[in-house]
Amino acid sequence: MFEVEYPQIDPSIKPEHRFMSAYEQKIEVPDKNFRFLLIAGEPYVTIAFKIPALELDMSEDKFVESWDA
């Protein structure tokens, strides 16, 4: 579980997220065992979390996202 706070974000903006393959990034040597979760919301820089590249259960009762403006 990740909880990110953006206290200075405009209330009309909802942060976005996406999963990125290790092969898309250019910071470190790609490792097929990992992927990245990116979270972006202006005026903040995009942040990334390195997570295992396991199959994700995106079903409604397993994958939950929430934004409290």
Secondary structure in CASP SS format (residue, H / E / C, confidence):
PFRMAT SS
TARGET T0000
AUTHOR 0000-0000-0000
METHOD secondary structure of the structure
MODEL  1
M C 1.00
F C 1.00
E C 1.00
V C 1.00
E C 1.00
Y C 1.00
P C 1.00
Q C 1.00
I C 1.00
D C 1.00
P C 1.00
S C 1.00
I C 1.00
K C 1.00
P C 1.00
E E 1.00
H E 1.00
R E 1.00
F E 1.00
M E 1.00
S E 1.00
A C 1.00
Y C 1.00
E C 1.00
Q C 1.00
K C 1.00
I C 1.00
E C 1.00
V C 1.00
P C 1.00
D C 1.00
K C 1.00
N C 1.00
F E 1.00
R E 1.00
F E 1.00
L E 1.00
L E 1.00
I E 1.00
A E 1.00
G C 1.00
E C 1.00
P C 1.00
Y C 1.00
V C 1.00
T C 1.00
I E 1.00
A E 1.00
F E 1.00
K E 1.00
I E 1.00
P E 1.00
A C 1.00
L C 1.00
E C 1.00
L C 1.00
D C 1.00
M C 1.00
S C 1.00
E C 1.00
D C 1.00
K C 1.00
F C 1.00
V C 1.00
E C 1.00
S C 1.00
W C 1.00
D C 1.00
A C 1.00
END
